[in-house]
Amino acid sequence: MGHFEVNALHDINLQIGDNEFVAIMGPSGSGKSTLMNILGCLDTPSEGKYLFNSVDITKLDDDELSIIRNKNIGFIFQSFNLLPRLSAIQNVELPLMYADVEKSLRQKLAIESLEKVGLGDRMHHKPTELSGGQRQRVSIARALVNNPGIILADEPTGALDSTSSREIMQIFQQLHQEGNTILVITHEREIAACTKRILMLKDGMITNDTLNLN
């Protein structure tokens, strides 16, 4: 912000292991999105270290970070981020195109990913022909298609009704049971209650880190 330095995060000391299911909560401006961007290798911290699978992310260049994102991380957003002119299967294929996967294998993997989220019968529909919950399922299928170890979801139910939200969280719970590591940013306590660990942020600091035993 001009000549002023804004510290979005302070003294974050955090470890997330394989197959964890974590909710990140906090008021607006608490640092949730900044933390998610760092964990997703979209941003690098100005100080300190971030080790991703024992690799120091702070020492990598943009191309190396891009490779890590494409191979290891699936992103899901509140606004779905689907291309409106492409069908569901074409949207899901996009990460595979960037990874130079051949067309026949792309289609096979995209179909499998859509079937996994219950949209095998909607693969040729465009986003405008799908409900909000179905569009979010497409974005989940796209996040899964590269078989990433980690899924980062930024307010994945923020644009959905309560029924669709429950369905999306059931998909996340199933993915967690299958071995995925899942991090969800949310302001909804009902959504956080579906996870296994809850981080509370305030003013750029972790104020609470609790296991959810429900």
C-alpha positions in Angstrom: 0.0 0.0 0.0 2.2 2.8 -1.3 5.2 3.2 1.0 3.4 1.4 3.9 4.1 -2.2 4.8 1.1 -4.3 5.7 1.9 -7.4 7.7 -0.9 -9.8 6.8 0.4 -12.7 9.0 2.4 -12.7 12.2 4.4 -15.4 13.9 2.6 -18.3 12.2 3.9 -21.6 13.4 1.9 -24.4 11.8 2.3 -28.0 10.7 -0.3 -29.9 8.6 0.2 -33.6 8.1 -1.0 -36.0 5.4 -4.7 -36.8 5.4 -5.7 -33.9 7.6 -9.1 -32.2 7.2 -8.7 -28.6 8.4 -11.0 -25.6 8.5 -9.4 -22.1 8.6 -11.8 -19.5 10.2 -11.6 -15.9 11.2 -13.2 -12.5 10.5 -12.5 -10.5 7.3 -8.9 -9.2 7.2 -7.7 -11.9 9.7 -5.2 -13.3 7.1 -7.2 -16.4 6.0 -6.7 -15.8 2.2 -3.1 -14.8 2.6 -2.4 -18.0 4.6 -4.2 -20.1 1.9 -2.2 -18.4 -0.9 1.0 -19.3 0.8 0.0 -22.8 1.6 -1.1 -23.2 -2.1 2.2 -21.8 -3.4 0.5 -18.8 -5.0 2.4 -16.4 -2.8 5.7 -16.7 -0.9 6.2 -15.3 2.6 8.4 -12.2 3.0 10.0 -13.8 6.0 10.4 -17.3 7.5 10.1 -20.6 5.8 7.4 -22.8 4.3 8.3 -26.4 3.8 6.1 -28.3 1.3 6.9 -32.0 1.4 10.2 -31.0 2.9 11.0 -28.6 0.1 11.6 -24.9 1.1 9.1 -23.1 -1.1 10.8 -19.7 -0.4 13.8 -20.8 -2.5 11.8 -21.7 -5.7 11.2 -19.5 -8.7 7.8 -19.0 -10.4 8.2 -21.9 -12.8 9.1 -24.3 -10.1 6.1 -23.2 -8.0 3.8 -23.7 -10.9 5.0 -27.3 -11.3 4.4 -28.0 -7.6 0.9 -26.5 -7.8 -0.1 -28.4 -11.0 1.2 -31.7 -9.7 0.3 -31.6 -6.0 -2.5 -29.1 -5.3 -6.2 -28.9 -6.3 -7.9 -25.5 -5.9 -11.6 -24.9 -5.3 -13.1 -21.4 -5.2 -16.4 -19.8 -4.0 -17.1 -18.4 -7.5 -16.3 -21.8 -9.2 -14.0 -20.2 -11.8 -15.4 -22.3 -14.7 -15.1 -21.2 -18.3 -18.7 -20.5 -19.4 -18.2 -21.6 -23.1 -16.7 -25.0 -22.2 -18.7 -28.0 -21.1 -18.2 -29.6 -17.7 -15.8 -32.2 -19.1 -13.8 -29.6 -21.0 -13.4 -27.5 -17.8 -12.2 -30.5 -15.9 -9.7 -31.3 -18.6 -8.0 -28.0 -18.3 -5.3 -28.9 -15.7 -4.4 -31.9 -17.8 -4.0 -29.8 -20.9 -1.5 -27.6 -19.0 0.3 -30.8 -18.0 0.5 -31.9 -21.6 -1.6 -35.1 -21.1 -2.7 -36.6 -24.4 -6.3 -36.1 -25.4 -7.6 -39.6 -25.0 -6.2 -39.9 -21.4 -7.5 -36.4 -20.6 -11.0 -37.4 -21.5 -10.8 -40.7 -19.6 -9.5 -39.0 -16.4 -12.0 -36.2 -16.7 -14.9 -38.6 -17.0 -13.7 -40.6 -14.0 -13.4 -37.4 -11.9 -16.9 -36.2 -12.8 -18.3 -39.6 -12.0 -16.6 -39.4 -8.7 -18.6 -36.3 -7.7 -21.9 -37.7 -9.2 -21.9 -35.7 -12.5 -21.3 -38.5 -15.0 -24.7 -37.6 -16.7 -23.9 -33.9 -16.9 -20.4 -33.9 -18.4 -21.5 -32.3 -21.7 -23.5 -29.5 -20.0 -22.1 -26.0 -19.8 -21.9 -24.1 -16.5 -25.0 -22.0 -17.3 -27.0 -25.3 -17.7 -26.0 -26.4 -14.2 -27.1 -25.5 -10.7 -24.8 -23.8 -8.2 -24.1 -27.1 -6.4 -23.4 -28.9 -9.7 -21.0 -26.1 -10.8 -19.2 -26.5 -7.6 -19.0 -30.3 -8.2 -17.4 -29.6 -11.5 -14.8 -27.4 -9.9 -14.2 -30.2 -7.4 -13.8 -32.7 -10.2 -11.3 -30.3 -11.9 -9.4 -30.0 -8.6 -9.2 -33.8 -8.4 -8.4 -34.7 -12.0 -4.6 -34.5 -11.4 -4.9 -36.7 -8.4 -3.4 -34.0 -6.1 -2.3 -34.8 -2.5 -3.8 -31.6 -1.2 -7.1 -29.8 -1.9 -7.4 -26.1 -0.9 -11.0 -24.8 -0.9 -11.7 -21.1 -0.4 -15.3 -20.6 0.8 -16.5 -23.5 -1.3 -20.0 -23.3 0.0 -20.3 -19.5 0.2 -22.5 -19.2 -2.9 -24.6 -22.3 -2.2 -27.8 -23.0 -0.4 -27.8 -25.2 2.7 -28.7 -28.5 0.9 -26.0 -28.0 -1.7 -23.5 -27.1 1.0 -24.2 -30.3 2.9 -23.7 -32.3 -0.3 -20.4 -30.6 -1.1 -19.1 -31.3 2.5 -20.2 -34.9 2.2 -18.0 -35.1 -0.9 -15.1 -33.6 1.0 -15.6 -36.0 3.9 -15.5 -38.9 1.4 -12.3 -37.5 -0.2 -10.7 -37.2 3.2 -11.6 -40.8 4.0 -9.9 -41.8 0.7 -6.6 -40.2 1.9 -6.7 -36.6 0.6 -5.4 -33.7 2.7 -8.1 -31.0 2.7 -8.0 -27.3 3.8 -11.2 -25.3 3.8 -11.5 -21.6 4.4 -15.0 -20.8 5.8 -16.9 -18.4 7.9 -19.6 -20.9 8.6 -19.4 -22.9 11.8 -21.6 -25.6 10.4 -19.1 -26.2 7.6 -16.1 -26.1 10.0 -17.9 -28.7 12.2 -17.6 -31.1 9.3 -13.8 -31.0 9.5 -11.4 -32.7 11.9 -9.3 -29.6 12.9 -10.2 -26.0 13.2 -7.7 -23.0 13.0 -8.9 -19.6 14.2 -7.2 -16.6 12.9 -7.4 -13.0 14.1 -5.2 -10.0 13.1 -2.9 -12.3 11.2 -2.2 -14.7 14.1 -3.5 -18.2 15.0 -5.5 -17.7 18.2 -6.9 -21.2 18.4 -5.9 -24.6 17.0 -8.3 -27.4 18.1 -9.1 -30.9 17.1 -12.8 -31.4 16.3 -13.9 -34.6 18.1 -17.5 -34.5 16.9 
